[in-house]
Every structure is written in structure tokens, then in C-alpha cells.
Amino acid sequence: MHAKNDLLELISFGESLSLEFKESLSKELRKEIKHSICAFANTLGGKILVGVTDTGEVVGVKYNNSILAQVQHFAREINPNLKIHVSVCEDLAIIVIEVFKSDELHNINGMFFIREGNITQKLISPDEIRSLFELKNKLSFDDKVNTEFDLMTDFNNEAFNKFLKRTNILSDIDQPLLLKNLGLLKHKQITNAGVLFFCKNVSRFLSRADIVCVLWKGKSRVDIIDSQEFNNDFVSNYENSFKYLVSKLNTNMLPKPMGRDDILELPEDALREAILNAMIHRDYFSKGRIQIDIYLDRVEISNPGGLLFDKNELGLRSLARNNLLVDMAFRLNLVEKLGSGINKIKDLCDKLELPVEFKISSDWFTVIFYRRLQNGGFSVNVPVNVPVNVPVNVPVKRLKIIIESIKTNKYITIFELSEKLNVNEKTIKRDILKLKEDGRIKRIGSDKGGHWEVVK
């Protein structure tokens, strides 16, 4: 049995990393419920409320002992089998399915699922599945309890109240209950994710979790003009490091119908995405820390922790190292769409014809934004009409999808392919050029009235 008021408070938080709503037990939704059970077990556990719409409206659902037994049976269709707890809130006619975090890795007919933000994701590539195996064998940083943090003296109430206001969560909800439902409180102790978001001084509890910004003289790391460290809560560090970076960049005066406008030399939203990506996806077990280096010819935003999947899948796949941080950023509307940050950076830089580079190693991830020099050029050689932000090695899988799409529809357009593959049109043009040079496809007729043909 679940208390009505407790459940209504839980519903008011909305869907999240550990909470999902399902309106009914229809055939289609039953399949989704099974996938979510598997995903919760593979991530941090969670609850599925049946009888609640996606928007949080309580509609209730019909149930009896037979239906509850069927729901209980869902877990037996997952390999290896796992235990779930199924109960009912009679006052609201809601079925509550509670899934516990598992030490094993579960699948349904060979398909693996995880939870990212409020979405259940299916893993596709072998690298993603391999990375999930590795993550299951590691201690999760953001879910780990921080025994040094005292909720009475170390908790930043100002940051907490700003969070409530920004997420529209009712402020009269009991604070410990709210933190628990957010996954930030376990056994009456705050987790590392909670420390990052609601601390007064992050370095007191998490070594090297601050952000260092450095303004260098010239193009090399020799002489420092200015530097600053940001050591507060997660949101403050994000906002303050962005403000510092912007203050050190140039602005261009562009004409407008009603006057002139100041435009930053690098796209602000792309810079925000890069900083947030570094904060969410960094390896907090590493002794390294996030650094923003500002040079005469470029800006480098670096974080410890390499990709959890093949680098050729960058922008096509998403696998989170810190699930609670992703969930909190999503709640704060800092993340528009999970896994879309890299493509957003690419697209924003493409529009301004600015080179952007992603340097990836096993231990570090760096985004490099190249600044225009006084002569209008860049300190890197950028080939004409070639997307500067696309890896040299085009993912083979994407080329196969393009070929199969052409086989299905020989009149398919560049725009339709870019929408289908979730990459920009310049990237598709580059892929098409490679396929044509390799003799795998050819164009019959004009660009507007013609069609594609697969050669081999």
C-alpha cells in the first residue's frame, strides 16, 4: 500500500531518472514497461507508476489479482531474472512497480536498456554494451554517499531554493523526502551528486571538482595573463565559468535595421554546451579537473574522462557516466535533448563557418573552438567546403544507412538524410562525396530533378 499524499508528491516531481509514468497496461505499453524495468535495473533502480499520463495526470487503471500477477511476471521475461515489488495505491487506482538497482547486467532477448534522464534508451553498438559492462563493475561516483557532508551545516539552502524555483517543484515538500526522491539522499546521507549541487564549497568534500579558467598570452601555455577558480555549487560554477570565458572574448559589431548589435566571436550556446558537457560527463574519480584555457587563436574546454563508446560514434550515441548529474541538469532545463550537445556545438559553429575540433583520448575529452585571427583566417588549415568539425574517419554504419536509404528511395534529399541521421547537411554532403569517390553511388540527372543510384 502507498499513501495517497506521498504518491501525489512523487508525481509532482515529474518523470526522471528513477521515475516513469504509464497511462495503462495496453499491449504497446506493456512492452515499454518491460524495457523500463530492464533499464532501471541496469542503472540506479526506480519506480514505474501505471495509471498516470506522461504529463502527470492521474487517470487510474483497472486492476485485480490476476493483472498484478501478470505485471509481476514481467520481471521473469528479463534475463537474468530479477525481482520487482508490485503494489497498489487504492485511493488513486495506481499500480506501483518498484525496480531495484542490480549488480548484474540484464537484457530482453539480447537487447540491453539503460536509463538516461527521463528516457529509456536501447543500447545498439557493441561498444555501448561493453562500456555498460565496465560501468556495472565500477562504483558509481554520483550515487555514492558522502560521509563527510553534514546536512545541517554544509547544505547550501540558497542553491536549493534556486533549484526549486527553476524546476517548479513545490517548496513546501519535506526537504529530506524531496532529496530522497531525486536520488540525492540515501540512508539519511547525501550523495556526491547532492554535494555538487547543494554545497557551499565543493573542494571541501570533492577534491579537484572545481573549474579552473586561464587566460594565456599568445598561442601557447607559457605566460598567464589572468586566471580564476570556481569552487561553489554546480549551477554557480557553470554560470560563473561561462561569464568569465565570455568576458575574455571579443565582440563584433553587426548592422541591424534599427542600429547595430554586439555578437560574440564564438557562439555562446556552443560554449555553454561544451562547459556543461565537461561538468556532466567528467570522470570525478580522476585527479584531473575541468579547465578552460583561452588562447589568442583558440579556446579549449577540457575534462578528465574519455568517451564510453567508439569515437566514430560521437554525436550519434550517448552513454552517461554520471546518471544523477544528467537527470539534475535535465530537470534544470540545462539540457534540451539528451545526447544532443555535440551536434548542437557542430551546427552552431557550422553556421558561423568556425572550425571546432574534438580531441579524445582514454583519459581526456577536449573541445577546441578556433578563433579568427586579425587577418580573418585561423591557426589551422581548414579545407574549403569541407565540414571542419567532422572526423576524418566517417562512421561505416552511417554510410551503410545512407546507401540503404537510397535503395529505398532514390529521390531522397540531403535534408531528409540529415534529419534521419541527426547530423547537419554539411556532414551528409561530405558522406555523399566519399560514397561517390568510392564509386558506390552516382547521381543521375540534375541536382533538383535527378535521382541517386547505388552502383555497388
Secondary structure, DSSP 8 states (H G I E B T S, - for coil): ---HHHHHHHHHT-SBTTEEEES---HHHHHHHHHHHHHHHHTT-EEEEETB-TTS-B------HHHHHHHHHGGGGSBS---EEEEEETTTTEEEEEE---SS--BBTTBEEEEETTEEEEE-SHHHHHHHHHHHTS--STTSB-TT--TTTT--HHHHHHHHHHHT--TTS-HHHHHHHTT-EETTEEBHHHHHHH-S-GGGTSTT-SEEEEEESTTSSS-EEEEEEE-S-HHHHHHHHHHHHHHTS-EEEEEETTEEEEEESS-HHHHHHHHHHHHHHS-TTSS--EEEEE-SSEEEEEEE---SS-GGGBTTB---S-HHHHHHHHHTT--SSTT-HHHHHHHHHHHTT--EEEEE-SSEEEEEEE---TTS--SS---TTS-TTS-SS--HHHHHHHHHHHHH-TT--HHHHHHHHTS-HHHHHHHHHHHHHTTSEEEES-TTT-EEEE--
